[in-house]
Amino acid sequence: KQLSPTSSQFEEVNRKMAPVMKCALLVSSATAFSVFTKPAVTPRVTSAREASARTSIIGGNWKMNPASLTEAVDLANALVSASSDLRGEAIVFPPAPFLTAVGDIIKDSPIHLGAQCIYYENGGAYTGAMSASMAKSVGATYILAGHSERRVVFGDNDDDINRQVLKTIENGMKPCLCIGETKDEYESNLVQSVCAIQLAKCLVGVSKEDMKDIVIAYEPVWAIGTGLVCPSDVAQNTHEFIRSKIADMYDMETAEAVRIQYGGSVSPESVDELMSMPDIDGCLVGGASLVGEKFSRILQYE
């Protein structure tokens, strides 16, 4: 015979179940609220530059220009005026006689001062040479080493360049090491071999810790001052190889942190495409860095 619960038993059950039912109702309500009111999140698409932790770096190598101090001062002032919206880091490399004057003009701007070369001895009977300490004393923080014109015209070899790199680091400055192939080497498919040899020889004695201050500038010699620009995809492939070589010499962490510039007839018309490449972290600019409007546009690449 089935027994029916009394009203008092119903009341007792309801009393005991009330907290449980209340909790279940709250959970159910919260779940429903989150499902129907939480806005959808659209993932943000980042560019290759934004995805990289490396800060872009644009350098202007004035070479043996301009002809006078007055022109150098005018150019420096024009660059300072255009430096408020820099995308990354910027450096100018004026000739040695103009270092102090240009340094005074750019000292309160985001533009760094660099020297085009130093000699690896501390001092002595080296007519026409500039030591690392001299460059540092006038405000230089970057030093070019291994530029193709120094290699070809003045006979700097890989051993000389290595000693310049080490002396720059020893004096607390940052080397910008230039490497790259000639037109004959390019046409003979020796690009990677040339870059690998120059890296290996010029970075002898440079530690993993030192590499954080090294900038590599890949300069296809056949494109420097000729108006010819290495196609951006070809430049990217070479930059990617250089990064892989650095990984072999050190490790992947070091390679991913090193900034690699492209140099070779960079212009306002070519900079945007070059800078869109994932392994091109900047440009080393020659002729266009002598024209305020052109270099300003390059500094503000898109």
C-alpha positions, 0 to 999 in steps of 0.5 A: 500500500502506497503512503502519501506524505503529509502536508507537514512532510512537504513543508519540511522538504521545501524548507531543506531544498530552498537554499539548493534551489536558490543557488541553482537559480542564480547559477542558471541566471548567470550562465544565461546572462553571460551567453546572451550579453557577452560581446564577441571579441574580434582578434586584432590583426597585427602587421609584421612590424607590430608582431616583431619585438624589434624596434625599427631603425633607420640610419642616414649615412651622409658619406663625404657630404655636404660640402660645408658646415652651414649645409650640414647644420641646415640639414640637421635642423630639417631632420629635427623638425621632422623627427616628432613622429618617428616610427622607431629609432633614427641615426645620422652619420655625418662626416667627422668634421661635422659631428660636434655641430650636428650632435648639438642640434640633435641632442634633444631630439630622438635622433642618435649621432653616429660616426662613419668609421673609427680606427681600432687603435686607442691613439698614436701616429695614425694620420687622418684616423679617429679613435673610438674614444674620440667619437664617443667624446663628441656624442657618437653612440653608433659607429659604422663598420665594414661599409662597402666603400671602406672595404673597396676604396680604403682597403678595410678587410674583415680582420680590420672590421672585426677589430673596429667592432670590438673597439666600438663595443669596448668603448660602450657604443653600438656597431652597425656592421655592414655586409654584402656582395658585389655584382659579380658575386650576386650574379654567381649566386654567392650572396649567402656564402659572402654574407656568411663569411663576413658575419663569421669573420667580423663577429669573432670575439663578440659575445652573445651579450654583446650582440644586443648592441649590434646592428647588421646592415645588409648592403648589396654593393651593386645597389649602392648609389646606382639607383638599383634596388634589390627587390624586396622579396629578394632582400627579405630572403637574404635577411632571413638567411642572415638571421638563420646564420646568427642563430647558428653562431649564437642561438635563436633568441639572439638571432630574433633580437638582432636588428637587420637593416637593408641598404642600397639606394633606399628612397621614399618610393621603395621604403614602404615595401621594404619595411613591410618585410618581416626580417627587414628591421630598418634601412641604411640610407645614402643619397636620400638622407641628404635631402630633408624632405626625402629622409623625413618621408623615409623616417615616417615609412608606412 
